[in-house]
Amino acid sequence: MIEFQAVTKRFDDGTVAVDELTLSVQAGTITVFVGPSGCGKTTSLRMVNRMVEPTGGTILVNGKDIRDSDPALLRRGIGYVIQQAGLFPHRSVLDNIATVPLLSGWTRRKARARAAELLETVGLPVELGKRYPAQLSGGQQQRVGVARALAADPPVLLMDEPFSAVDPVVREGLQDELLRLQAELDKTIVFVTHDIDEAVRIGEKIAVFRQGGVLAQYATPAELLTRPANDFVANFVGKDRGYRGLSFVEDGELDVRSVDTVQVGARRQAGTGWTLALDADNHPRGWLPPESIADGQVAESSLVPGGSLHVRGTALRGALDAALSSPAGLGVVVDEGGGYTGVVTAQQVLDLLEHRREQETGRV
Ligand SMILES: Nc1ncnc2c1ncn2[C@@H]1O[C@H](COP(=O)(O)OP(=O)(O)OP(=O)(O)O)[C@@H](O)[C@H]1O
């Protein structure tokens, strides 16, 4: 869908911002450009909508050389979201979102109706449409920025550090929102960030850039974490990559075991091992330590808080974390509705990984 063919950008002062970049961004996916400051991410992105013209190579969008498109028309088919949203301060939120449809000749009424619809799409109440950008929080402004970029329903969306100006909690919310939107809208998105965690969280493919605008690796997040192409990438993806890599490993054949359970409020005799307390809906409430209750009633206040829960069918990282964070050393596994299904130990997770490794090695 977007193809960079040996694309180079050398600025007039001789700075090579992008050096022979060759990669293709698949239609309907989120591709992230990541790397340290000054390594050519923004320049690469801006060459796609001709805000920067390459000095070498070719860029194709949908098979078409972008040099053959009028830049203004090209940009109408390519949404662009930047840090701090870049909204027009003297236009209402609704008019900000309606900008491109109006430029494309829509009537004001139709453009505003579309803008109101988009506010809902990005999770904002329609009433905010009347406000001015300065009357919104940073996170809300970013959402408006996304809505504005989506207004003309462009197949391609370029996002340049769109969430870096907001705090980490809001940022995670915006990332989730983007993933939800993308599942609905199926755009081709190129997303620039310098944050590897953000890249791993939202990217289906990640291009890691290094100084001088050189592409260091182009791979899936799982590949980057488990098989970095060189020391630069290994250092850049950072610590804990083995553990973080488990985010991409399915819990497939992980066996769950059973453990003693008791319902909160029920009477119970002292048990010899850890006992998991459940509520009436079978949801875990906490643990009773061994020997803790002799013939007493199980009160919520006597429970040791549990660790994290692993939802069956999600990545193995959750299972290992559940086991490691559990006071009993037993990770609680629940179904999608949060109901208890069993427990796992960290050793079981490690054994499964070892088993898979052996199978893979056996196959080679
Ligand atoms: N107009 C320009 N003239 C000369 N050099 C430029 C110009 N624009 C960018 N550069 C240089 O090109 C290189 C790449 O810049 P670019 O903005 O693409 O990097 P980046 O990876 O997006 O960085 P950051 O994460 O800091 O935004 C940098 O060395 C930068 O100083």
The ligand as a Tripos MOL2 file, in Angstrom:
@<TRIPOS>MOLECULE
LIG
   31    33     1     0     0
SMALL
NO_CHARGES

@<TRIPOS>ATOM
      1 N1         14.8630   21.2630    7.2860 N.pl3     1 LIG1
      2 C1         15.9500   20.5990    7.7130 C.ar      1 LIG1
      3 N2         17.1840   20.9850    7.3520 N.ar      1 LIG1
      4 C2         18.2800   20.3220    7.7520 C.ar      1 LIG1
      5 N3         18.2520   19.2320    8.5340 N.ar      1 LIG1
      6 C3         17.0420   18.7990    8.9340 C.ar      1 LIG1
      7 C4         15.8240   19.4570    8.5550 C.ar      1 LIG1
      8 N4         14.7830   18.7680    9.0970 N.ar      1 LIG1
      9 C5         15.3220   17.7630    9.7980 C.ar      1 LIG1
     10 N5         16.6640   17.7740    9.7050 N.ar      1 LIG1
     11 C6         17.6150   16.8130   10.2890 C.3       1 LIG1
     12 O1         17.3290   15.5230    9.7750 O.3       1 LIG1
     13 C7         17.5380   14.5430   10.7680 C.3       1 LIG1
     14 C8         16.2510   13.7280   10.9350 C.3       1 LIG1
     15 O2         15.2200   14.5530   11.4700 O.3       1 LIG1
     16 P1         13.7880   13.9730   11.8220 P.3       1 LIG1
     17 O3         12.9700   15.1080   12.3230 O.co2     1 LIG1
     18 O4         13.2780   13.2300   10.6570 O.co2     1 LIG1
     19 O5         14.1320   12.9750   12.9940 O.3       1 LIG1
     20 P2         13.1730   12.2000   14.0030 P.3       1 LIG1
     21 O6         13.6770   10.8140   14.0520 O.co2     1 LIG1
     22 O7         11.7660   12.4070   13.6220 O.co2     1 LIG1
     23 O8         13.5140   12.9500   15.3580 O.3       1 LIG1
     24 P3         12.5960   13.2680   16.6540 P.3       1 LIG1
     25 O9         12.2940   11.9630   17.3100 O.co2     1 LIG1
     26 O10        13.5300   14.1140   17.4850 O.co2     1 LIG1
     27 O11        11.3990   14.0080   16.1560 O.co2     1 LIG1
     28 C9         17.9600   15.2820   12.0170 C.3       1 LIG1
     29 O12        19.3550   15.2460   12.1050 O.3       1 LIG1
     30 C10        17.4750   16.6850   11.7720 C.3       1 LIG1
     31 O13        18.2790   17.6250   12.4550 O.3       1 LIG1
@<TRIPOS>BOND
     1     1     2 1
     2     2     3 ar
     3     2     7 ar
     4     3     4 ar
     5     4     5 ar
     6     5     6 ar
     7     6     7 ar
     8     6    10 ar
     9     7     8 ar
    10     8     9 ar
    11     9    10 ar
    12    10    11 1
    13    11    12 1
    14    11    30 1
    15    12    13 1
    16    13    14 1
    17    13    28 1
    18    14    15 1
    19    15    16 1
    20    16    17 2
    21    16    18 1
    22    16    19 1
    23    19    20 1
    24    20    21 2
    25    20    22 1
    26    20    23 1
    27    23    24 1
    28    24    25 2
    29    24    26 1
    30    24    27 1
    31    28    29 1
    32    28    30 1
    33    30    31 1
@<TRIPOS>SUBSTRUCTURE
     1 LIG1         1 GROUP 0 **** ****
